[in-house]
Amino acid sequence: MRHFNPTNPFELVDVFVGEHKPFDDLFNNRMEVSAFNVVIPVMGVSDLIAMKLSAGREKDLYDVSLLRKKINHGTE
């Protein structure tokens, strides 16, 4: 589920419904990215890949292929 700020379309938040893995595990595997001088915790790549594989939709499988290419090229 995607939520956005109607006054600023660049403010997006994806919300995952259902529990694929305990939150504490996801939080411990998180990555941190910086945007506009703010550090934002985001899901780790391996957890994101697992979640997308479990969804199994065509667009998720495509995302997995792109994520794996980034990992294999050292740009994680």
mmCIF file of the N, C-alpha and C atoms, coordinates in Angstrom:
data_MODEL
# 
_entry.id   MODEL 
# 
loop_
_atom_site.group_PDB 
_atom_site.id 
_atom_site.type_symbol 
_atom_site.label_atom_id 
_atom_site.label_alt_id 
_atom_site.label_comp_id 
_atom_site.label_asym_id 
_atom_site.label_entity_id 
_atom_site.label_seq_id 
_atom_site.pdbx_PDB_ins_code 
_atom_site.Cartn_x 
_atom_site.Cartn_y 
_atom_site.Cartn_z 
_atom_site.occupancy 
_atom_site.B_iso_or_equiv 
_atom_site.pdbx_formal_charge 
_atom_site.auth_seq_id 
_atom_site.auth_comp_id 
_atom_site.auth_asym_id 
_atom_site.auth_atom_id 
_atom_site.pdbx_PDB_model_num 
ATOM 1   N N  . MET A 1 1  ? 0.847  -1.151  0.000   1.00 0.00 ? 1  MET A N  1 
ATOM 2   C CA . MET A 1 1  ? 0.000  0.000   0.000   1.00 0.00 ? 1  MET A CA 1 
ATOM 3   C C  . MET A 1 1  ? 0.906  1.232   0.000   1.00 0.00 ? 1  MET A C  1 
ATOM 4   N N  . ARG A 1 2  ? 0.622  2.169   -0.844  1.00 0.00 ? 2  ARG A N  1 
ATOM 5   C CA . ARG A 1 2  ? 1.443  3.375   -0.948  1.00 0.00 ? 2  ARG A CA 1 
ATOM 6   C C  . ARG A 1 2  ? 0.642  4.579   -0.468  1.00 0.00 ? 2  ARG A C  1 
ATOM 7   N N  . HIS A 1 3  ? 1.265  5.358   0.378   1.00 0.00 ? 3  HIS A N  1 
ATOM 8   C CA . HIS A 1 3  ? 0.670  6.604   0.856   1.00 0.00 ? 3  HIS A CA 1 
ATOM 9   C C  . HIS A 1 3  ? 1.531  7.753   0.359   1.00 0.00 ? 3  HIS A C  1 
ATOM 10  N N  . PHE A 1 4  ? 0.897  8.861   0.039   1.00 0.00 ? 4  PHE A N  1 
ATOM 11  C CA . PHE A 1 4  ? 1.652  10.016  -0.437  1.00 0.00 ? 4  PHE A CA 1 
ATOM 12  C C  . PHE A 1 4  ? 1.026  11.299  0.081   1.00 0.00 ? 4  PHE A C  1 
ATOM 13  N N  . ASN A 1 5  ? 1.829  12.327  0.042   1.00 0.00 ? 5  ASN A N  1 
ATOM 14  C CA . ASN A 1 5  ? 1.386  13.656  0.444   1.00 0.00 ? 5  ASN A CA 1 
ATOM 15  C C  . ASN A 1 5  ? 0.811  14.336  -0.796  1.00 0.00 ? 5  ASN A C  1 
ATOM 16  N N  . PRO A 1 6  ? -0.482 14.647  -0.828  1.00 0.00 ? 6  PRO A N  1 
ATOM 17  C CA . PRO A 1 6  ? -1.077 15.236  -2.030  1.00 0.00 ? 6  PRO A CA 1 
ATOM 18  C C  . PRO A 1 6  ? -0.496 16.594  -2.406  1.00 0.00 ? 6  PRO A C  1 
ATOM 19  N N  . THR A 1 7  ? 0.120  17.289  -1.457  1.00 0.00 ? 7  THR A N  1 
ATOM 20  C CA . THR A 1 7  ? 0.717  18.584  -1.780  1.00 0.00 ? 7  THR A CA 1 
ATOM 21  C C  . THR A 1 7  ? 2.159  18.454  -2.243  1.00 0.00 ? 7  THR A C  1 
ATOM 22  N N  . ASN A 1 8  ? 2.763  17.273  -2.044  1.00 0.00 ? 8  ASN A N  1 
ATOM 23  C CA . ASN A 1 8  ? 4.131  17.030  -2.503  1.00 0.00 ? 8  ASN A CA 1 
ATOM 24  C C  . ASN A 1 8  ? 4.234  15.581  -2.965  1.00 0.00 ? 8  ASN A C  1 
ATOM 25  N N  . PRO A 1 9  ? 4.081  15.340  -4.268  1.00 0.00 ? 9  PRO A N  1 
ATOM 26  C CA . PRO A 1 9  ? 4.063  13.963  -4.774  1.00 0.00 ? 9  PRO A CA 1 
ATOM 27  C C  . PRO A 1 9  ? 5.373  13.202  -4.575  1.00 0.00 ? 9  PRO A C  1 
ATOM 28  N N  . PHE A 1 10 ? 6.444  13.885  -4.171  1.00 0.00 ? 10 PHE A N  1 
ATOM 29  C CA . PHE A 1 10 ? 7.711  13.205  -3.938  1.00 0.00 ? 10 PHE A CA 1 
ATOM 30  C C  . PHE A 1 10 ? 7.789  12.599  -2.538  1.00 0.00 ? 10 PHE A C  1 
ATOM 31  N N  . GLU A 1 11 ? 6.827  12.885  -1.684  1.00 0.00 ? 11 GLU A N  1 
ATOM 32  C CA . GLU A 1 11 ? 6.777  12.309  -0.347  1.00 0.00 ? 11 GLU A CA 1 
ATOM 33  C C  . GLU A 1 11 ? 5.921  11.047  -0.396  1.00 0.00 ? 11 GLU A C  1 
ATOM 34  N N  . LEU A 1 12 ? 6.583  9.896   -0.505  1.00 0.00 ? 12 LEU A N  1 
ATOM 35  C CA . LEU A 1 12 ? 5.903  8.607   -0.600  1.00 0.00 ? 12 LEU A CA 1 
ATOM 36  C C  . LEU A 1 12 ? 6.336  7.708   0.544   1.00 0.00 ? 12 LEU A C  1 
ATOM 37  N N  . VAL A 1 13 ? 5.412  6.905   1.022   1.00 0.00 ? 13 VAL A N  1 
ATOM 38  C CA . VAL A 1 13 ? 5.723  5.897   2.033   1.00 0.00 ? 13 VAL A CA 1 
ATOM 39  C C  . VAL A 1 13 ? 5.012  4.616   1.625   1.00 0.00 ? 13 VAL A C  1 
ATOM 40  N N  . ASP A 1 14 ? 5.766  3.519   1.507   1.00 0.00 ? 14 ASP A N  1 
ATOM 41  C CA . ASP A 1 14 ? 5.165  2.218   1.246   1.00 0.00 ? 14 ASP A CA 1 
ATOM 42  C C  . ASP A 1 14 ? 4.901  1.540   2.577   1.00 0.00 ? 14 ASP A C  1 
ATOM 43  N N  . VAL A 1 15 ? 3.691  1.027   2.735   1.00 0.00 ? 15 VAL A N  1 
ATOM 44  C CA . VAL A 1 15 ? 3.298  0.329   3.953   1.00 0.00 ? 15 VAL A CA 1 
ATOM 45  C C  . VAL A 1 15 ? 3.048  -1.124  3.583   1.00 0.00 ? 15 VAL A C  1 
ATOM 46  N N  . PHE A 1 16 ? 3.670  -2.027  4.317   1.00 0.00 ? 16 PHE A N  1 
ATOM 47  C CA . PHE A 1 16 ? 3.527  -3.445  4.030   1.00 0.00 ? 16 PHE A CA 1 
ATOM 48  C C  . PHE A 1 16 ? 2.500  -4.044  4.975   1.00 0.00 ? 16 PHE A C  1 
ATOM 49  N N  . VAL A 1 17 ? 1.508  -4.700  4.403   1.00 0.00 ? 17 VAL A N  1 
ATOM 50  C CA . VAL A 1 17 ? 0.439  -5.309  5.179   1.00 0.00 ? 17 VAL A CA 1 
ATOM 51  C C  . VAL A 1 17 ? 0.760  -6.787  5.335   1.00 0.00 ? 17 VAL A C  1 
ATOM 52  N N  . GLY A 1 18 ? 0.639  -7.292  6.537   1.00 0.00 ? 18 GLY A N  1 
ATOM 53  C CA . GLY A 1 18 ? 0.992  -8.681  6.808   1.00 0.00 ? 18 GLY A CA 1 
ATOM 54  C C  . GLY A 1 18 ? 2.402  -8.744  7.347   1.00 0.00 ? 18 GLY A C  1 
ATOM 55  N N  . GLU A 1 19 ? 2.692  -9.827  7.997   1.00 0.00 ? 19 GLU A N  1 
ATOM 56  C CA . GLU A 1 19 ? 4.011  -9.952  8.613   1.00 0.00 ? 19 GLU A CA 1 
ATOM 57  C C  . GLU A 1 19 ? 4.781  -11.073 7.932   1.00 0.00 ? 19 GLU A C  1 
ATOM 58  N N  . HIS A 1 20 ? 5.798  -10.692 7.190   1.00 0.00 ? 20 HIS A N  1 
ATOM 59  C CA . HIS A 1 20 ? 6.652  -11.666 6.533   1.00 0.00 ? 20 HIS A CA 1 
ATOM 60  C C  . HIS A 1 20 ? 7.804  -12.065 7.443   1.00 0.00 ? 20 HIS A C  1 
ATOM 61  N N  . LYS A 1 21 ? 8.194  -11.153 8.294   1.00 0.00 ? 21 LYS A N  1 
ATOM 62  C CA . LYS A 1 21 ? 9.329  -11.346 9.187   1.00 0.00 ? 21 LYS A CA 1 
ATOM 63  C C  . LYS A 1 21 ? 9.092  -10.419 10.378  1.00 0.00 ? 21 LYS A C  1 
ATOM 64  N N  . PRO A 1 22 ? 9.496  -10.809 11.572  1.00 0.00 ? 22 PRO A N  1 
ATOM 65  C CA . PRO A 1 22 ? 9.283  -9.915  12.719  1.00 0.00 ? 22 PRO A CA 1 
ATOM 66  C C  . PRO A 1 22 ? 9.930  -8.548  12.499  1.00 0.00 ? 22 PRO A C  1 
ATOM 67  N N  . PHE A 1 23 ? 9.245  -7.506  12.968  1.00 0.00 ? 23 PHE A N  1 
ATOM 68  C CA . PHE A 1 23 ? 9.737  -6.144  12.780  1.00 0.00 ? 23 PHE A CA 1 
ATOM 69  C C  . PHE A 1 23 ? 11.152 -5.980  13.310  1.00 0.00 ? 23 PHE A C  1 
ATOM 70  N N  . ASP A 1 24 ? 11.442 -6.559  14.479  1.00 0.00 ? 24 ASP A N  1 
ATOM 71  C CA . ASP A 1 24 ? 12.784 -6.408  15.058  1.00 0.00 ? 24 ASP A CA 1 
ATOM 72  C C  . ASP A 1 24 ? 13.861 -6.933  14.122  1.00 0.00 ? 24 ASP A C  1 
ATOM 73  N N  . ASP A 1 25 ? 13.583 -8.046  13.432  1.00 0.00 ? 25 ASP A N  1 
ATOM 74  C CA . ASP A 1 25 ? 14.555 -8.580  12.471  1.00 0.00 ? 25 ASP A CA 1 
ATOM 75  C C  . ASP A 1 25 ? 14.733 -7.626  11.299  1.00 0.00 ? 25 ASP A C  1 
ATOM 76  N N  . LEU A 1 26 ? 13.614 -7.108  10.782  1.00 0.00 ? 26 LEU A N  1 
ATOM 77  C CA . LEU A 1 26 ? 13.701 -6.149  9.679   1.00 0.00 ? 26 LEU A CA 1 
ATOM 78  C C  . LEU A 1 26 ? 14.465 -4.903  10.108  1.00 0.00 ? 26 LEU A C  1 
ATOM 79  N N  . PHE A 1 27 ? 14.183 -4.424  11.317  1.00 0.00 ? 27 PHE A N  1 
ATOM 80  C CA . PHE A 1 27 ? 14.839 -3.220  11.809  1.00 0.00 ? 27 PHE A CA 1 
ATOM 81  C C  . PHE A 1 27 ? 16.337 -3.450  11.986  1.00 0.00 ? 27 PHE A C  1 
ATOM 82  N N  . ASN A 1 28 ? 16.719 -4.610  12.491  1.00 0.00 ? 28 ASN A N  1 
ATOM 83  C CA . ASN A 1 28 ? 18.139 -4.914  12.682  1.00 0.00 ? 28 ASN A CA 1 
ATOM 84  C C  . ASN A 1 28 ? 18.891 -5.038  11.362  1.00 0.00 ? 28 ASN A C  1 
ATOM 85  N N  . ASN A 1 29 ? 18.184 -5.382  10.282  1.00 0.00 ? 29 ASN A N  1 
ATOM 86  C CA . ASN A 1 29 ? 18.808 -5.533  8.960   1.00 0.00 ? 29 ASN A CA 1 
ATOM 87  C C  . ASN A 1 29 ? 18.643 -4.285  8.094   1.00 0.00 ? 29 ASN A C  1 
ATOM 88  N N  . ARG A 1 30 ? 18.151 -3.213  8.682   1.00 0.00 ? 30 ARG A N  1 
ATOM 89  C CA . ARG A 1 30 ? 17.851 -2.009  7.900   1.00 0.00 ? 30 ARG A CA 1 
ATOM 90  C C  . ARG A 1 30 ? 19.120 -1.374  7.327   1.00 0.00 ? 30 ARG A C  1 
ATOM 91  N N  . MET A 1 31 ? 18.894 -0.540  6.330   1.00 0.00 ? 31 MET A N  1 
ATOM 92  C CA . MET A 1 31 ? 19.933 0.326   5.785   1.00 0.00 ? 31 MET A CA 1 
ATOM 93  C C  . MET A 1 31 ? 19.509 1.745   6.142   1.00 0.00 ? 31 MET A C  1 
ATOM 94  N N  . GLU A 1 32 ? 20.449 2.643   6.126   1.00 0.00 ? 32 GLU A N  1 
ATOM 95  C CA . GLU A 1 32 ? 20.106 4.043   6.360   1.00 0.00 ? 32 GLU A CA 1 
ATOM 96  C C  . GLU A 1 32 ? 20.546 4.860   5.156   1.00 0.00 ? 32 GLU A C  1 
ATOM 97  N N  . VAL A 1 33 ? 19.643 5.672   4.669   1.00 0.00 ? 33 VAL A N  1 
ATOM 98  C CA . VAL A 1 33 ? 19.947 6.551   3.545   1.00 0.00 ? 33 VAL A CA 1 
ATOM 99  C C  . VAL A 1 33 ? 19.719 7.986   3.993   1.00 0.00 ? 33 VAL A C  1 
ATOM 100 N N  . SER A 1 34 ? 20.424 8.893   3.371   1.00 0.00 ? 34 SER A N  1 
ATOM 101 C CA . SER A 1 34 ? 20.273 10.314  3.697   1.00 0.00 ? 34 SER A CA 1 
ATOM 102 C C  . SER A 1 34 ? 19.581 11.030  2.554   1.00 0.00 ? 34 SER A C  1 
ATOM 103 N N  . ALA A 1 35 ? 18.637 11.865  2.919   1.00 0.00 ? 35 ALA A N  1 
ATOM 104 C CA . ALA A 1 35 ? 17.947 12.696  1.934   1.00 0.00 ? 35 ALA A CA 1 
ATOM 105 C C  . ALA A 1 35 ? 17.605 14.019  2.601   1.00 0.00 ? 35 ALA A C  1 
ATOM 106 N N  . PHE A 1 36 ? 18.045 15.096  1.998   1.00 0.00 ? 36 PHE A N  1 
ATOM 107 C CA . PHE A 1 36 ? 17.746 16.437  2.510   1.00 0.00 ? 36 PHE A CA 1 
ATOM 108 C C  . PHE A 1 36 ? 18.168 16.584  3.976   1.00 0.00 ? 36 PHE A C  1 
ATOM 109 N N  . ASN A 1 37 ? 19.365 16.085  4.264   1.00 0.00 ? 37 ASN A N  1 
ATOM 110 C CA . ASN A 1 37 ? 19.942 16.167  5.614   1.00 0.00 ? 37 ASN A CA 1 
ATOM 111 C C  . ASN A 1 37 ? 19.158 15.392  6.671   1.00 0.00 ? 37 ASN A C  1 
ATOM 112 N N  . VAL A 1 38 ? 18.409 14.391  6.245   1.00 0.00 ? 38 VAL A N  1 
ATOM 113 C CA . VAL A 1 38 ? 17.663 13.532  7.163   1.00 0.00 ? 38 VAL A CA 1 
ATOM 114 C C  . VAL A 1 38 ? 18.087 12.092  6.904   1.00 0.00 ? 38 VAL A C  1 
ATOM 115 N N  . VAL A 1 39 ? 18.398 11.353  7.965   1.00 0.00 ? 39 VAL A N  1 
ATOM 116 C CA . VAL A 1 39 ? 18.733 9.937   7.834   1.00 0.00 ? 39 VAL A CA 1 
ATOM 117 C C  . VAL A 1 39 ? 17.437 9.138   7.950   1.00 0.00 ? 39 VAL A C  1 
ATOM 118 N N  . ILE A 1 40 ? 17.197 8.282   6.943   1.00 0.00 ? 40 ILE A N  1 
ATOM 119 C CA . ILE A 1 40 ? 15.945 7.535   6.869   1.00 0.00 ? 40 ILE A CA 1 
ATOM 120 C C  . ILE A 1 40 ? 16.251 6.046   6.911   1.00 0.00 ? 40 ILE A C  1 
ATOM 121 N N  . PRO A 1 41 ? 15.689 5.306   7.882   1.00 0.00 ? 41 PRO A N  1 
ATOM 122 C CA . PRO A 1 41 ? 15.883 3.857   7.889   1.00 0.00 ? 41 PRO A CA 1 
ATOM 123 C C  . PRO A 1 41 ? 14.993 3.219   6.819   1.00 0.00 ? 41 PRO A C  1 
ATOM 124 N N  . VAL A 1 42 ? 15.574 2.325   6.022   1.00 0.00 ? 42 VAL A N  1 
ATOM 125 C CA . VAL A 1 42 ? 14.821 1.616   4.985   1.00 0.00 ? 42 VAL A CA 1 
ATOM 126 C C  . VAL A 1 42 ? 15.119 0.127   5.091   1.00 0.00 ? 42 VAL A C  1 
ATOM 127 N N  . MET A 1 43 ? 14.234 -0.661  4.550   1.00 0.00 ? 43 MET A N  1 
ATOM 128 C CA . MET A 1 43 ? 14.392 -2.109  4.583   1.00 0.00 ? 43 MET A CA 1 
ATOM 129 C C  . MET A 1 43 ? 15.686 -2.517  3.885   1.00 0.00 ? 43 MET A C  1 
ATOM 130 N N  . GLY A 1 44 ? 16.395 -3.473  4.459   1.00 0.00 ? 44 GLY A N  1 
ATOM 131 C CA . GLY A 1 44 ? 17.607 -3.990  3.844   1.00 0.00 ? 44 GLY A CA 1 
ATOM 132 C C  . GLY A 1 44 ? 17.298 -4.698  2.534   1.00 0.00 ? 44 GLY A C  1 
ATOM 133 N N  . VAL A 1 45 ? 18.268 -4.730  1.648   1.00 0.00 ? 45 VAL A N  1 
ATOM 134 C CA . VAL A 1 45 ? 18.060 -5.288  0.313   1.00 0.00 ? 45 VAL A CA 1 
ATOM 135 C C  . VAL A 1 45 ? 17.660 -6.757  0.377   1.00 0.00 ? 45 VAL A C  1 
ATOM 136 N N  . SER A 1 46 ? 18.312 -7.551  1.220   1.00 0.00 ? 46 SER A N  1 
ATOM 137 C CA . SER A 1 46 ? 17.979 -8.982  1.273   1.00 0.00 ? 46 SER A CA 1 
ATOM 138 C C  . SER A 1 46 ? 16.540 -9.196  1.747   1.00 0.00 ? 46 SER A C  1 
ATOM 139 N N  . ASP A 1 47 ? 16.078 -8.388  2.699   1.00 0.00 ? 47 ASP A N  1 
ATOM 140 C CA . ASP A 1 47 ? 14.687 -8.498  3.149   1.00 0.00 ? 47 ASP A CA 1 
ATOM 141 C C  . ASP A 1 47 ? 13.722 -8.030  2.068   1.00 0.00 ? 47 ASP A C  1 
ATOM 142 N N  . LEU A 1 48 ? 14.084 -6.989  1.347   1.00 0.00 ? 48 LEU A N  1 
ATOM 143 C CA . LEU A 1 48 ? 13.241 -6.496  0.260   1.00 0.00 ? 48 LEU A CA 1 
ATOM 144 C C  . LEU A 1 48 ? 13.110 -7.551  -0.834  1.00 0.00 ? 48 LEU A C  1 
ATOM 145 N N  . ILE A 1 49 ? 14.217 -8.193  -1.175  1.00 0.00 ? 49 ILE A N  1 
ATOM 146 C CA . ILE A 1 49 ? 14.178 -9.254  -2.186  1.00 0.00 ? 49 ILE A CA 1 
ATOM 147 C C  . ILE A 1 49 ? 13.268 -10.386 -1.726  1.00 0.00 ? 49 ILE A C  1 
ATOM 148 N N  . ALA A 1 50 ? 13.410 -10.815 -0.475  1.00 0.00 ? 50 ALA A N  1 
ATOM 149 C CA . ALA A 1 50 ? 12.570 -11.902 0.041   1.00 0.00 ? 50 ALA A CA 1 
ATOM 150 C C  . ALA A 1 50 ? 11.091 -11.527 -0.011  1.00 0.00 ? 50 ALA A C  1 
ATOM 151 N N  . MET A 1 51 ? 10.762 -10.297 0.346   1.00 0.00 ? 51 MET A N  1 
ATOM 152 C CA . MET A 1 51 ? 9.373  -9.862  0.338   1.00 0.00 ? 51 MET A CA 1 
ATOM 153 C C  . MET A 1 51 ? 8.824  -9.820  -1.092  1.00 0.00 ? 51 MET A C  1 
ATOM 154 N N  . LYS A 1 52 ? 9.630  -9.330  -2.021  1.00 0.00 ? 52 LYS A N  1 
ATOM 155 C CA . LYS A 1 52 ? 9.183  -9.256  -3.409  1.00 0.00 ? 52 LYS A CA 1 
ATOM 156 C C  . LYS A 1 52 ? 9.031  -10.650 -4.017  1.00 0.00 ? 52 LYS A C  1 
ATOM 157 N N  . LEU A 1 53 ? 9.925  -11.568 -3.658  1.00 0.00 ? 53 LEU A N  1 
ATOM 158 C CA . LEU A 1 53 ? 9.790  -12.937 -4.147  1.00 0.00 ? 53 LEU A CA 1 
ATOM 159 C C  . LEU A 1 53 ? 8.516  -13.583 -3.616  1.00 0.00 ? 53 LEU A C  1 
ATOM 160 N N  . SER A 1 54 ? 8.177  -13.310 -2.365  1.00 0.00 ? 54 SER A N  1 
ATOM 161 C CA . SER A 1 54 ? 6.963  -13.906 -1.805  1.00 0.00 ? 54 SER A CA 1 
ATOM 162 C C  . SER A 1 54 ? 5.709  -13.325 -2.458  1.00 0.00 ? 54 SER A C  1 
ATOM 163 N N  . ALA A 1 55 ? 5.775  -12.067 -2.905  1.00 0.00 ? 55 ALA A N  1 
ATOM 164 C CA . ALA A 1 55 ? 4.635  -11.470 -3.607  1.00 0.00 ? 55 ALA A CA 1 
ATOM 165 C C  . ALA A 1 55 ? 4.458  -12.133 -4.967  1.00 0.00 ? 55 ALA A C  1 
ATOM 166 N N  . GLY A 1 56 ? 5.577  -12.391 -5.644  1.00 0.00 ? 56 GLY A N  1 
ATOM 167 C CA . GLY A 1 56 ? 5.550  -13.137 -6.892  1.00 0.00 ? 56 GLY A CA 1 
ATOM 168 C C  . GLY A 1 56 ? 4.943  -12.442 -8.095  1.00 0.00 ? 56 GLY A C  1 
ATOM 169 N N  . ARG A 1 57 ? 4.588  -11.177 -7.971  1.00 0.00 ? 57 ARG A N  1 
ATOM 170 C CA . ARG A 1 57 ? 4.021  -10.474 -9.128  1.00 0.00 ? 57 ARG A CA 1 
ATOM 171 C C  . ARG A 1 57 ? 5.116  -10.199 -10.147 1.00 0.00 ? 57 ARG A C  1 
ATOM 172 N N  . GLU A 1 58 ? 4.727  -10.038 -11.386 1.00 0.00 ? 58 GLU A N  1 
ATOM 173 C CA . GLU A 1 58 ? 5.698  -9.810  -12.457 1.00 0.00 ? 58 GLU A CA 1 
ATOM 174 C C  . GLU A 1 58 ? 6.580  -8.600  -12.167 1.00 0.00 ? 58 GLU A C  1 
ATOM 175 N N  . LYS A 1 59 ? 5.974  -7.506  -11.715 1.00 0.00 ? 59 LYS A N  1 
ATOM 176 C CA . LYS A 1 59 ? 6.769  -6.306  -11.450 1.00 0.00 ? 59 LYS A CA 1 
ATOM 177 C C  . LYS A 1 59 ? 7.714  -6.513  -10.269 1.00 0.00 ? 59 LYS A C  1 
ATOM 178 N N  . ASP A 1 60 ? 7.310  -7.313  -9.279  1.00 0.00 ? 60 ASP A N  1 
ATOM 179 C CA . ASP A 1 60 ? 8.198  -7.595  -8.152  1.00 0.00 ? 60 ASP A CA 1 
ATOM 180 C C  . ASP A 1 60 ? 9.372  -8.466  -8.588  1.00 0.00 ? 60 ASP A C  1 
ATOM 181 N N  . LEU A 1 61 ? 9.107  -9.447  -9.432  1.00 0.00 ? 61 LEU A N  1 
ATOM 182 C CA . LEU A 1 61 ? 10.184 -10.305 -9.925  1.00 0.00 ? 61 LEU A CA 1 
ATOM 183 C C  . LEU A 1 61 ? 11.169 -9.506  -10.775 1.00 0.00 ? 61 LEU A C  1 
ATOM 184 N N  . TYR A 1 62 ? 10.665 -8.545  -11.523 1.00 0.00 ? 62 TYR A N  1 
ATOM 185 C CA . TYR A 1 62 ? 11.544 -7.659  -12.287 1.00 0.00 ? 62 TYR A CA 1 
ATOM 186 C C  . TYR A 1 62 ? 12.410 -6.831  -11.340 1.00 0.00 ? 62 TYR A C  1 
ATOM 187 N N  . ASP A 1 63 ? 11.791 -6.289  -10.287 1.00 0.00 ? 63 ASP A N  1 
ATOM 188 C CA . ASP A 1 63 ? 12.553 -5.534  -9.285  1.00 0.00 ? 63 ASP A CA 1 
ATOM 189 C C  . ASP A 1 63 ? 13.650 -6.394  -8.672  1.00 0.00 ? 63 ASP A C  1 
ATOM 190 N N  . VAL A 1 64 ? 13.340 -7.657  -8.384  1.00 0.00 ? 64 VAL A N  1 
ATOM 191 C CA . VAL A 1 64 ? 14.330 -8.575  -7.808  1.00 0.00 ? 64 VAL A CA 1 
ATOM 192 C C  . VAL A 1 64 ? 15.515 -8.723  -8.745  1.00 0.00 ? 64 VAL A C  1 
ATOM 193 N N  . SER A 1 65 ? 15.250 -8.858  -10.040 1.00 0.00 ? 65 SER A N  1 
ATOM 194 C CA . SER A 1 65 ? 16.363 -9.006  -10.988 1.00 0.00 ? 65 SER A CA 1 
ATOM 195 C C  . SER A 1 65 ? 17.245 -7.764  -10.984 1.00 0.00 ? 65 SER A C  1 
ATOM 196 N N  . LEU A 1 66 ? 16.642 -6.581  -10.885 1.00 0.00 ? 66 LEU A N  1 
ATOM 197 C CA . LEU A 1 66 ? 17.428 -5.344  -10.830 1.00 0.00 ? 66 LEU A CA 1 
ATOM 198 C C  . LEU A 1 66 ? 18.212 -5.239  -9.526  1.00 0.00 ? 66 LEU A C  1 
ATOM 199 N N  . LEU A 1 67 ? 17.590 -5.590  -8.418  1.00 0.00 ? 67 LEU A N  1 
ATOM 200 C CA . LEU A 1 67 ? 18.280 -5.541  -7.127  1.00 0.00 ? 67 LEU A CA 1 
ATOM 201 C C  . LEU A 1 67 ? 19.467 -6.496  -7.100  1.00 0.00 ? 67 LEU A C  1 
ATOM 202 N N  . ARG A 1 68 ? 19.285 -7.686  -7.641  1.00 0.00 ? 68 ARG A N  1 
ATOM 203 C CA . ARG A 1 68 ? 20.384 -8.661  -7.672  1.00 0.00 ? 68 ARG A CA 1 
ATOM 204 C C  . ARG A 1 68 ? 21.531 -8.172  -8.551  1.00 0.00 ? 68 ARG A C  1 
ATOM 205 N N  . LYS A 1 69 ? 21.218 -7.514  -9.651  1.00 0.00 ? 69 LYS A N  1 
ATOM 206 C CA . LYS A 1 69 ? 22.274 -6.950  -10.498 1.00 0.00 ? 69 LYS A CA 1 
ATOM 207 C C  . LYS A 1 69 ? 23.069 -5.911  -9.730  1.00 0.00 ? 69 LYS A C  1 
ATOM 208 N N  . LYS A 1 70 ? 22.377 -5.058  -8.977  1.00 0.00 ? 70 LYS A N  1 
ATOM 209 C CA . LYS A 1 70 ? 23.076 -4.041  -8.176  1.00 0.00 ? 70 LYS A CA 1 
ATOM 210 C C  . LYS A 1 70 ? 23.975 -4.689  -7.138  1.00 0.00 ? 70 LYS A C  1 
ATOM 211 N N  . ILE A 1 71 ? 23.475 -5.734  -6.484  1.00 0.00 ? 71 ILE A N  1 
ATOM 212 C CA . ILE A 1 71 ? 24.276 -6.431  -5.480  1.00 0.00 ? 71 ILE A CA 1 
ATOM 213 C C  . ILE A 1 71 ? 25.507 -7.046  -6.129  1.00 0.00 ? 71 ILE A C  1 
ATOM 214 N N  . ASN A 1 72 ? 25.325 -7.677  -7.270  1.00 0.00 ? 72 ASN A N  1 
ATOM 215 C CA . ASN A 1 72 ? 26.440 -8.342  -7.955  1.00 0.00 ? 72 ASN A CA 1 
ATOM 216 C C  . ASN A 1 72 ? 27.473 -7.359  -8.478  1.00 0.00 ? 72 ASN A C  1 
ATOM 217 N N  . HIS A 1 73 ? 27.066 -6.118  -8.683  1.00 0.00 ? 73 HIS A N  1 
ATOM 218 C CA . HIS A 1 73 ? 28.001 -5.099  -9.159  1.00 0.00 ? 73 HIS A CA 1 
ATOM 219 C C  . HIS A 1 73 ? 28.509 -4.219  -8.026  1.00 0.00 ? 73 HIS A C  1 
ATOM 220 N N  . GLY A 1 74 ? 28.215 -4.611  -6.788  1.00 0.00 ? 74 GLY A N  1 
ATOM 221 C CA . GLY A 1 74 ? 28.744 -3.902  -5.632  1.00 0.00 ? 74 GLY A CA 1 
ATOM 222 C C  . GLY A 1 74 ? 28.170 -2.524  -5.407  1.00 0.00 ? 74 GLY A C  1 
ATOM 223 N N  . THR A 1 75 ? 26.933 -2.297  -5.827  1.00 0.00 ? 75 THR A N  1 
ATOM 224 C CA . THR A 1 75 ? 26.330 -0.977  -5.639  1.00 0.00 ? 75 THR A CA 1 
ATOM 225 C C  . THR A 1 75 ? 25.173 -1.040  -4.659  1.00 0.00 ? 75 THR A C  1 
ATOM 226 N N  . GLU A 1 76 ? 25.217 -1.982  -3.730  1.00 0.00 ? 76 GLU A N  1 
ATOM 227 C CA . GLU A 1 76 ? 24.141 -2.131  -2.745  1.00 0.00 ? 76 GLU A CA 1 
ATOM 228 C C  . GLU A 1 76 ? 24.071 -0.916  -1.862  1.00 0.00 ? 76 GLU A C  1 
# 
